[in-house]
Amino acid sequence: MKKTAIVSCYFQHNYGSMLQAYATQMVLDKLGYENETIDISGFNSEIKKAKLLYFAKASLTSDILISKKGMVKNILIKKFSKNLYARQSKVRAAKFNTFCKKQFRLSDKYGSKAELGEKCEEKYSAVLVGSDQLWLPGNIAADYYTLNFVPETVNSIAYATSFGQSSLPRDSVQKASVFLKKIKHIGVREESGQKLVKALSGRNIPVVCDPTLLFTGEEWMSIQQQEPLVKGKYIFCYFLGNNPPHREFAKRLKEATGCKIVALVHLDEFIKSDEEYADETPYDIDPADFLNLIHNARYVCTDSFHCSIFSILYKRQFFVFRRYTRNTKHSTNSRLDTLFNMAGITDRLLMGDEDIDSYLNADIDFDAVLKKIAMIRETSYNYLKAALYNEVSTDL
């Protein structure tokens, strides 16, 4: 029997990325579709070369180069430095790798995208791409997450796939216009992505929820240990951006509540202000442990989309900060905007200079929030079931 193939960034050492890829596998299991995630290792170098070529050309418009500078520096430090940060980063990487090997069912290795395309019809009834920011300009240039390798005879599906930003550079527009017209079923994660698809392809497609939201907090408990990893009352901090005011807010929250700060630090890059504000900074944390830290926290402070999702599912009192200013060209704030609009809690999106007491005295109505999430969860399930069944169009 042919399987459903999943095209995702399961290998990324990012808690949200790995958990959404795992959720995609889980939901296909739940719906009864035999599936496997495409093992990218045999042709990852091909994808990386295409992305490097894109960034080399795009660096002539230096804003893209600047946006990647911290990440490049981080990679070099991890690879060549022998300092404490490099050693600790290797501990974290090992935890990611172990989780990945344990939880994902990977396909056989393919030597190239071309080989994958040639064997697609023989092995797969459908190929599903998603979720996460897989349609960023660099990924469009690399031409893997676009599903252009999938033959016309094989069902192609995008589930909660994201452009990561509200507009595309000129050199990505034509390529996006082509692949968006070819994919049979498209559901995107953000309202901004819905508008982009309409502008580039003329298609009216649905907004669906991130795959992590297809499961309740109780269902997510199944992959984490029951005992808290950290004893006592604590504020869990998970900041990807380099914004000192967000750390300062956490310190003010500590003073107001008496809770210690437990933080995962130096995530996308080495950040000096990460060194100074937390009481505990564990590194031996895999994605399941990440869920445990959120679930057992008294408060959560984050600028992360997926940390926000799990804070909601676990009914934690949370404070979410915009990682980018509103006019930043490569801002990925749109996913937070869509999530918080959907949940009716836009007042919980902060900048960092807010008065803490006013938020401590205003509890979140989680019953109302989770009721709204249950509605989008149902419509998202219906979209996915219809896309997999592939009898009718899922366009609106």
N, C-alpha and C positions, 0 to 999 in steps of 0.2 A: 504493500500500500504506500502511495506517495505521501510525503510529509509536507508540513508547512515550514518553510525556512524563515528564520528571524535574522534580520540585518540590524545589528545594534552596536553600541560602543561598550559592550560588556567588559572589555579589557581595560577601560580607563580607570586609573587610580583616583576616583572621585566617588564619594559615598552616594550622592544622588544618582550619578550616571549608572553605577553598578546596580543599585536597587531598582531603578526603573527598568533596566534590561532584565533583571530577574523577575520583576512583576509581569513583564510581557510574556516571559516563558510560563509563569504561573497561570496567567489568565487563559492561555491556549490550552494548558493542561486542564483547567477547570471546565472549559468548553468542550473538552473531549477530542481535541485535535493533536494527533501525534506531531511533534515538532522538534527541531534542533536549531541551534544558533550557528550561523556560518562562522567557521574558524577562519579568522582573518590573517593568521600568522604566516601563511604561505605566500601572500601577496601584499602584506602590509607595507613592505618597502616600496612597492609600486605606488601605493596610495600616498605615502610620505613624500616621495619624490615629486609627485604632481602638486602636492600642497606646498612644498618648499619652492617650487618654480612659481607658483601663484604668488606666494608671499614675497619672493624676490622681485617680481614685477610690481606688485602692489606697494612695496616699500618706497617706490618713487613718489607715492602719495603718503608721506611719512606718518600720518595718523595711525595707519594699520601697524606699522613697524613699532611705534611707540606703545600701542596697546598690547603688543606681544613681548615687549622688552623684558618685563619682569619674569615672564614664563621661561624665556630663553635663558636668562641668568640663573634661574632656579634649576633648570636641567643641567647646566654646566657645573653648578656647585655640587649637585647630587652625584654627578658622574665622576668628577675629578678631585673633590675636596675630601679630606680625611677628618674634618672638624666634627664636633658633636652633632650639629644639625644634619650633616650628611649621614652620619651613623644612625641617627634616630629616624631619618626619612627611609632608610633601608628596612628598619624594623616595621614601619607602617606599610611599606611596599610588600613585604613578605606576607603580612596579614591579608592584604588585598588579593595576592596571588593564590593563597590557600583557599580563601572564600570562593574565588573564581573557579578553581579546579574542582572544588567540592559541589558547587551549586549549579553550574551550567553544563548542559548537554551540548557538546560541540559536534559539528559535522566533521567529516573527513577533511583533510587539508587539500586545498586547491592551489596549484602553482601560480595561477594568474586569474584576473577577473575574466579573461577570455575563456579559460577552462571552466570556471564556474558557470558562465553563460551557456557553454556547450552542453553541460550536464544538467542544466536546470530542468528542462522538460522531462528528462528521464527520471529525475529524483523527486521533484517537488510539484505539488498541485497549486501551491501559492507561495509567494515571497512577500513577507511583511517587513517594512522598515519602520523603525521607531523604538522608543520615543526620543526625547532630548533634542538638543540643538544640532541636528544632523544636516540641516540645510544652510549652515553658515557658508559664506562665500568660498572659503578654503575647501570645504567638503564638496561644494558644487563643482569646483574646479577638478577635484580628485575623481569625481564621477563614479563613486561606489554607492553612496547612500541615495543617489538619484534613481536607482533601479534600472538604469539604461541597459544593463546586461541581461535583464529578464526578457525572454522571448514573448511575443504577442500571445502565444498559446497558453501561457502560464498566468494565473491570476496574480495581480500586483496590488499591494495594499500599503497605504501609509497610515499608521495609527499614531495620533498625537505628536506627529513630527513637527519640529519647530525650525523657523528661520533664525531664531535667536535675536533678531532685531526687526525693526519696523520697516526698513527699506533695504534694497540691495544695490551694490555698486553697478555701474553700467555694464561692466564686463561679465557680470553674473546674470543679468536680466535675460538675455537671449537664451542661454543654456537652461535657465529655470523655466522659461516659457515652453521649451521643447519637452522636458521630462514631465512637467506638470500636466501636460495634455496626454501623455502616454500612460501614466499610472491609472489603473482602472478605478480604484477607490481611494479617496483622500479624506482624512479627517485630521485637522491640525489642532495644536494645543492652545494657541493664542488667537484672540480676535484680530490682532495685527496681521497674523499669518493668513487668516481667512480673507482679509482685504487684499493681501499680496497675491494670493492664488487667483482671486477674481480679476485683479488688474493684469496679471501675466498670462492667464489662460482663458479667462471668460467664464470659468466654472464657479458655481455657487456650492460651496462645500461646508460641512458642519465643523463646529468647534467641539472637540471631545476632551475629556479629562486626561491628565497624566496617568499612565498605567498604575502608578503607586496608589492613586485614589480609587482604583477599581476594587480595592480591598479595604475592609474596616480595620480599625486599630486592633480589635480582638484577633482578626485573622493574621495580622502582622506579628502578633506575639508568638506565633508558632516557630519563628526562626531565631528567636533570641532566648538567652538563658533567663530564667525567672528571677533569680536573685540580682539585686542591684550591683553593678560593678563598683559604684562609689558609695561609701557609707555617709550618712548624715544629709543635712539639707544643703542643696547647692543650686547655683545658677549655671546652666550649661550654655557655653558660648561657642558659636560656630560661625566665624567670619571668614569669608573668602576674599573680600576687598581690603584695600589698604586705607582704612578710614579711622584715624585715631579717635574722633568724637564718638564712634560706636563703642570702642573699648572704654572710653571715659564714662559713657552711660552705664555700662555694666558695673564699673567701679562704684558709681553713685547708687546703683541698685543694691550692691553688696552692703553699702553703708546703711541704706534704708531698711534692709531686711535681715541683716546678720547672716546671710547665706554665703558660703564660700563660692569662689568661681572655679569651675572646671572647664577647661577650654581645649579644643583641638586647634593647634597653632601651625603656622607656616604651611598652609595648604597648597595654594597655587603658586606661592613664592615666599621667600624669606621676608618677613615683615618685622621690623625692629620693635614696633609697639606691641607685638605679640609677646615679647620677652618680659614685659613689665607688669602685666595686669592680672594674671591668673594665679590661683593658689595651686592648682594641679593641672599638668599638661601631659596626659597620657598619649603615647604613640602606638602602643600595641593594640590598636582598635580596628576591628574589621567592620564591614557594613552591619552585621547583626549587633555588634557591640555599640555601634553608633545609635541604633534604635533603642538599645537599653539605656544609654545615657540620656536620650530625650525623654523616654517614658518615665524615668525615675527622678527627673529634675523637678525642682519646685518652680523654677522659671527658666525660660529659654530666650536667649538673645542671638539673633542671626541676621545675615543678609542673604541667606540661601533659600532658593525656591523649595527644594526638597526638604530641608530642615523645617521650613514653614509648614509644609504638608503634614509631616509626621507630628509636629507640635499640635496641629488641629486634630488629627486622628486620635492622638493620645490625650487630648483635652488638657494640654499644658498651658499655663499662663505665659504668653510669649510677647516678645517685642521684636518686630521685624523692621529692618532698615533698608533703605534704597542704596544699593551698591554704587550706583552711578547717578550723577545729576541729570535732570530731565533733558538737558540739551546735548548730552554726550552722544556723539555720532554712533558709536558702537555699543550703546547701552543695551543691556538685556533685561531691563526693568519690566518689559511688557508682559512677561510671564507672571510676575508678581501682581501686576495690575489686573490681569485676567483672573487669577486665582482669588484675589481679595474682592474684586467686583462680584464674582460668582458666589462667594461665601457671605457677602454683605458686611465685610469688616474692613473697609478701606481706611477707617480711622486708626487701625493698628499698624499702618505703614508710616514709619517715623524717619526723622533725619538725624537724631542724636542729641539735640539740644532741648528736648521736651521736658516738662515738669514730671518727675516720676510719680509723685503722690497722686496726681489726677488719674494716672493709668492703674496704679495699684488699687485704687478705690473703684475702678470700673471693670468688673468681671466680664469676661466674654460669655455670651449666651451660646454655649456649645450645642445645646439641643437644636436651636434654630439654625446654626451654622451647618451641623451635620445633616439636618433635614434637606437643606439646599444641595449639599454635596451628594446625598443619596439620589436626588433627582437627576443631576448631571451624570452620575454613575450609571443609572438605568439607561439613559439615552445613549451613553457611550457604549455600553454593552450591546444595545440594539444595533448601533452602527457596526460594531465589530462582527457581530453574528451575521448581519446581512452581507458585509463585505466578504467574509469567509465563505458564505453560501454561494455568493456570486451569481445570483439569478437576476437581480434587478440593480439599477444604478443607485448608489447611495448619495449622489448629488442632491442638493435641495431643490 
